């Protein structure tokens, strides 16, 4: 008999967050889903090389999860993240304070740019990836036959309404040129979940919602402190509960509905057991916006100007798109708009905790 999907949700505060992550993971019975005999990938989330609240894996999230795993005698942990055409993993690991946490836990950061990738033939037919990568998909060799723990944050995303556990695989199983997937992003996310279930010995997600991102995510957001953390072995279920808490109807978000309909997880909130906090009346009332970069990407990839896509995204002209994105985010939005949100955040208890790392 199939067991009911389970999502653990807890309220937390800076003074107890590390211990609370341990309680959260045990509430979600994580040891049942991650065999200790296997090595474990810790898939971090880097949405911006610069630090911005709610944008990337929080240092307390990483520390709380690592301490719990090590206390429970998990060995051979690998903290990894990939690059995109606009992010640099090692610099991002420094700016987001991951490196001191890893050093404290006796681990090193392993950029996926420095590991071996090889062609992977899926066991079942995929819906989107074969169209985007007709020559085949490559994945990191080190991912095969290992557990994976995803560390996303609760935030919006202009391409997918929100981003969470499911989309976190996007940054691990596809090379830095994964921007080509934006044309069929929802289908790709579901394909990646299917691949994960084929290659990993266990899958688990621990999501940080201490400070969440509202608006034009995954970078140009308004940080909002909510003091929640979530965990589950069901990647669809944890994204569905996160969506509900943010104020969305989970089954109206395409990638959640597709994954649910394929039986890859549960996206129906009524079928999910929630333990820890009573979140029946929780509604952050978040609204997803689109930055000019994401709006332009959609216009040229699948909008009125999609006829330009082959020229703009598949020739050296793409370098101009990379420059435009980096210039807008790093040299316009962050210093003139984002900086004030960062300064306000640093005055909060969570901001003060970040500065202690």
Secondary structure, 3 states (H helix, E strand, C coil): CCCCCEEEEEECCCCCHHHHHHHHHHHCCHHHCCCCCCCEEEECCCCCCCCCCCCCCCHHHHHHHHHHHHHCCCCCEEEEECCECCECHHHHHHHCCHHHHHHHCCCCEEEHHHCCEEEECCCCCCCCHHHHCCCCEEEEHHHCCCEEEECCEEEEECCCEEECHHHHCHHHHCCCCHHHHHHHHHHHHHHHHHHHHHHCCEEEEEEEEEEEEEEECCCEEEEEEEEEEEEECCHHHHHHHHHHHHCCCHHHCHHHHHHHHCCCCCCCHHHCEEEECCCCCCCCCCCECCCHHHHHHHHHHHCCCHHHHHHHHCCCCHHHHHHHHHHHHHHHHHHHHHHHHHHHHHCCHHHHHHHHC
